[in-house]
Amino acid sequence: MQTKRPTPTLRMRRLAAELLRLRREAGLSQEEVAARTDINVATLYRIESAKAKPQLRTLNTLLDTYEVEAGRRADLVALQKEAGKRGWLHAYDSELPGQLTAFIGFEQEAREILNYESLFVPGMLQTEDYARAVIAGVLPGATGGEVETRVAARMRRQDLLTTPDRPKLWAVIDEAALHRLVGGPSVRRAQLAHLRDCADSPHVTVQVVPFSAGAHPGMPGSFIILRFGPQDPDVVYIDSMAGDLFLEEETDLIRHNMMFEHLRAVALSPSDTLALLASLINEDHE
């Protein structure tokens, strides 16, 4: 059985970006660095693209080569020591796909989460029964144990919204997701009530794109934008049948941020969304 490759954390991305910047500021190519050190080009590429965490000895060699001053060096060494820490997610690391664990790790450090969903209620706002029905439905070959592992991880992710430094969550959901009988009528009714309660929280905003909006930019599929802060670029995460994707190129970030702005514009206001949810819940009781 192959060893699972470590997935990047935000700190690893930050360290990689700093080392790339320092090399360029030093006016050195990867080949020139390799010629001056015992670090080969392939290893340097993996470090600079956050595919591998540098060993402390390797990091110090690079910092010597780039003539980094003591204060900055101490910061980068501290960042290297923190780069592999994954918190609670470590317990699930061997049981979840690599891209999913990478996404959850990034999500834990995001300051703002912008989530558009066309088919489901966003994972951060799902009830346990709804999550179980969704996961079992989209993974028909999964065992009961595998489904429960994913349900547990999804529920654990939601703890993020109760922490003192919780991120802002802005969810835009296509109305179709609210009508789908995931798990049956009682599960759907409980999910709608939970979504209404979440939407009433000050750090969570929920908007629904109504059927009356017609064609809209979110119809090609769901996506999540993770925002971290001024020193770290956004990440776009897309979960698709073709595999999970991370988009980090500036053109992709601009396009998806623009799409999200369009979706917010065509969606019902947060207050009208609450009214729609109340109406759907009442219909289920009739």
Secondary structure, 3 states (H helix, E strand, C coil): CCCCCCCCCHHHHHHHHHHHHHHHHCCCCHHHHHHHCCCCHHHHHHHHCCCCCCCHHHHHHHHHHCCCCHHHHHHHHHHHHHCCCCHHHHHHCCCCCHHHHHHHHHHHHCCEEEEEECCCCCHHHCCHHHHHHHHHHHCCCCCHHHHHHHHHHHHHHHHHHHCCCCCEEEEEEEHHHHHCCCCCHHHHHHHHHHHHHHHCCCCEEEEEECHHHCCCCCCCCCEEEEECECCECCEEEEEECCEEEEECCHHHHHHHHHHHHHHHHHCCCHHHHHHHHHHHHHHHHC
